[in-house]
């Protein structure tokens, strides 16, 4: 007598059809929502960029300060994108009340985690309100210096003299001293020139005065100062302080320094090197 093993159990075809039907039903029910959410996000993102550009152009056409234009443009873009995300989530069937509650809780948690970013935002608002500088000013702050290109929500963008772009957090800009080199129309150029103790002081004063008189970019009012200010270890030092327009500051500084060296050489006025006399005493 031959015994045969019973055939292995196989899942009924009805169960496979049920899973397929469920998957198809889920795709038909949820797929359009996903598609609608994606379309809402893409179109909303495009509209947000378009409205931001429109708002920027409108503010620029009304001659609003460039500092405010950049700051407010970023605020408009962030507000519009927040609205787009909420609308897209609504297309997925997410309840807005619960979503906003979750968003608020998440925002609180993120706020604690991103305290630095919030301080940068608050510092950006303070810069906008009190205006220690504006776009185009040459400022020193946050451990660096340069021309202000743009003031964003969280950072200020500077361009250095050697054409490097530096992004400085707003909190770093406001935590220390801010030196605005171009806030005023005029600046004083402070220079120091030393001569030897053996040289003729009135002659050196006359050479310095002639150099300043020949420089057309130096202002007559207020008059420049030529002061014998210091009897230093190795030289007699003159403080030369002419006033110039702010845009001419560095040009005058470099030009006058060069002319002083050339004229002192021509008039046999020496610029001494740092030196020290050492006396040796022999002890029996």
Buried (B, 14 or more C-beta within 10 A) or exposed (E): EEEEEEEEEEEEEEEEEEEEEEEEEEEEEEEEEEEBBEEBBEEBBEEBEEEBEEBBEEBEEEEEBBBBBBBBBBBBBEEBBEEBBBBBBBBBEBEEEEBEEEBEEEEEEEEEEEEEBBBBBEBBEBBBEEBBBBBEBBBBBBEBBBBBBBBBBBBBBBBEEEEEEBEBBBBBBBEEEBEBBBBEEEBEBEBBBBBBEEBBEEEBBEBBEEBBEEBEBBBEEEEBBBEEBEEEEBBBBBBBBBBBBEEBBEBBBEBBBEBBEEBBEEBEBBBBEEEEEEEEEEEE
